[in-house]
Amino acid sequence: MTEIDRRTALLMALLGAVAPSAADAQAPAADTHHDMSMAPANWSHPDEVAMLVYPRMTALDLIGPQYMFASLMGARVHLVGRTRDPVVTDTGVGILPTAGFDECPRDLTVLFAPGGTAGTIAALRDDATRAFMADRGARAKYVTSVCTGSLILGAAGLLKGYKATSHWAARDSLTEFGAIPTDERVVRDRNRITGAGVTAGLDFGLTMVAEMRDATYAEGVQLLCEYDPHPPFNSGSTHTAPPQVLAMMKGMLANFPNQIHAAATAIKA
């Protein structure tokens, strides 16, 4: 198969065979009229992806990666909450879980945690959430997060001795849970793959698509969602933000590490 044929097959696959969610996995397949004969065999695999959802999380931490995972042919993506009750995120967007903790498959390809601020502190303090993450993470092929979701992984004991990243305001606090803070957009250490703050979820998601399929598949997904960022400002990193902006934002989030420390201390106690 030529490279052009592979790319054509990918676009047909993505337009006509987007992976079903757990909620609609049993629905009859639509008649898409796309010829899938050119798609490489490794482009379809019955992966099980569990994405944690919890009150006051950051919606974009979830939705960016969810878009990428949902593009994986053959995969099932589960939005997993303590229950199936609706979850309201930190910006007021509602998310409806497709499974509760007790309904989530036991053996996963990917376990994922999104981040937030106060909601994340509450989630990592929650015994049931930590127990669920520890149980599924012990067997998952990939243990992953975006933003401060890595704190939840850490609180569940899943990052001890691993390099990991987080939002810049919380990255150094990963030491509270035995992790090794690493200042990179996406960090991989063995089967732990973590993304930095919020929008890094798109980079993380494409990294996972390439890992679980191949680079050509990931490039097709990137083109399909037209991910070609040209931000109007160069202030998206602590390395590039104007000094006055950096100082302002650090001041606003100055107490967050103290909150993380208090939560970690409570968990250890």
N, C-alpha and C positions, 0 to 999 in steps of 0.2 A: 504493500500500500504506500502510495506517495504521500508526502507531507500535506499536499493540497487536499488529497482525498481524506486524510485523517481530520483535517480541520473542517471540511465540509460535513463529514459524519458527525463531528462533535456538535456543530450548530444545529443539525437536524435533530440530534438527540436532545439537546437542551430545549429546543422549541417544542418538541413533541413528546418527550418522555421525562419530564422533571420528576424527581423522586417524590413519592407521596409522603405526606405526614402520617403519623400514627393514626390520626383521626379518620383519614380517608383512604387508608391502605386497602380496605376491603371493597372500595367502590369499583364498579366496572371500568375497565380501561377505555379511554376515549379513542375513537378512530381518527388517528392523526394523519394517515396516508403518507407517512415518512418511511422511506426505505432505510432500515437500520442495518442492512447486511454489511456495510463497510465499517461499522463500529468495531474497534478492537475488542477482543473478549474481556480484557482487563478493565474496560470502562464500565462494566456493570458488575456490582458486587453487593450482596445482602448485608450491608453494614448496619449496625444499630448505633445511633447517635443520641445520647441523652444530654439535654441542655437544661441546666437548673434554672428555675424561675422563682423569684421571691419578692415580697413587697418592697417597694422603694429601690429596686435595682435600677440601673441605667438602661433604658430600652435599646439604645444604639449598640451597647455592648453585646446584646443578644441578637438583634436583627441583622447586623452586618454579617457575622459568622453564620447565622441561620440561613441567609440567602445562599451562601456558598455551600453549606452542607446539603441544602435542599436541591442543589444542582447535581448531586452525585447520583448517577443512575443506579437503581437497585437499592439505595439506602432508605432507611426509615428514620425520621427525625422526631424525637419525642421532646416535648416541652414539659418538664417534670417539676411539679410543685409538691408541697407537703400534702395537699389535696388538689382536687380539680376546681376549687373555688377560684374565681377571677383574681388576678394579681394586678394591682395598680403600681405603675413604675414611678420613679422620682419626678418625672415631668407630667404625670397624670395620664399617660397612655395605658390602657388596659390590655393585659395579656391573658388569654385563656389557656391554662395548662391542658395538655392532651393526656396526661397520666399523673397519678399520685405516686409518692415514693413506693408504695407497696405494689404498684402496677408496672413499674419500670422494669424492663428486662434485666436479669441479673448479670448477664455477660454482655459487655458492651465493646464496640469498636472504639468509640470516643465518649469520654465523660468531659463535660464542659461547664465552667462556672463564669457567669458575667459579674461585673462589679457594680459599684455605687459608692455611697458614703455611709450615711446613717443606716440605710437598709442593709448594707453589707456587714456592718458591725453587728446588727441584730441577727443576721443570718449565721455568722460565724460563732455567735454566742449560743445558738440554738442547738441543743443536744441532738435532736432528731435529724437536723440538716447535716451536722458533722458525721453522725453515724451512717447516714445514707451515702454521703460522699466517700467516706472511708471504705465502706463495703464495696461499692461499685468501682471505686478507684483501685482497689486491690487486684481486680481482675481485668480492668479495661486495657485495651491495646494502647490507647493514647489517653493521657490525663492532661487536660488543657484548661486554659482560662484566657480572659481578656480583662485588662484594667485591674481593679482591686479584687476581681474574682480569684486571683492568685492567693489572696489572704484567706479565702475560704478553703482552698486546697491546702494551704499551710496549716490552718486550724484543724483540719481533718487528718493531719499527719502525713500528707502526701508529698511534701516538698523537702523533707529533711535530707540535707546533703546534695540537693539539686540546685543548679543555677536557674534563676527565674527572673521575670520582670513584672512590672505593675505600672499603674499610674505614677508619674514622677513624685507626687505628694506622698505616696505610700511605699515606694520601692524599697527604701532603706529599712522599712519596718518588717520586711520579709525575714530579717534576722530573728525576729521574735519567735518564728516558727522553724528555725534551723535551716532556712533556705539561704542561697547565696545571691544577693541582689546583683542584677546585671543590667547595665544601661544600654539596651538595644530594643529595637522596634518589635522584633519577634525573637524569642530565645528558645532554643531546643537543647535539652540535656537528656539524652537517652529517649525515653518515651514521654517525657514531660515537655509540652510545647505551650509557651505562654506569650501573650501579646501585651504590649504596653497600653497606654490609656485610650479608651473609647474608639477613636477612628482607626487605631491600630488593628481593630477587629477585622477590617477588610484585608489588610496585609496578612494577618493570621489566617483568615479564611482561605485565601488563595494558596497560602503555604500548605494548608491541610488538604486542599483539593489536589495539589501537585503530589503530595505525599501519598494520598490514598488512591490516586489514579495515575496521572503523569503530567509533565509540564505542558504538553500540547492541550490537554483537557483544561488545565488551569488557565492557559492563555485564551482559550475559547470562552470560558466563563468571564474572564476579565473583559473581553471584547463585548460580550453580550450585555454586561451591566455597564459598559462604557466607563470603566474605572480608569480615568486619565486625569488625575488631580492637578489643577493649576490654582492653588489657593490665592486669594486676593492679598493676603498678608503673609509675611514670613515670620510668624509668631507661634508656630505650632510645637515648639520644643523649648526646653529650658536653655538649650544651646544657642537658639536664634532669637528668642523673644527680646524686645527692647528692655533695658534694665528696669525702667519704671513699671512696665507691665509685669515683669517677673516678680518684682518686689511686692506689687499690689496683690497678685494671686497667691504668692507664698504667705502673705499676711492673712489672707482670707482663709487659708487652709492650715494655718499654723498649729491648730489644736488637734488636727486629725491624727497625727502620730501618737499623741497622748491617749486618744480614744482607743487606738489599736493596741497600745501597750496595756491599757486597763483591761481590755477584753482578753488579751493573751494571758495576762496574769490571772484573771478569773478562771479561764479554762484550765490552766495548769494547776490551780488550787483545787 
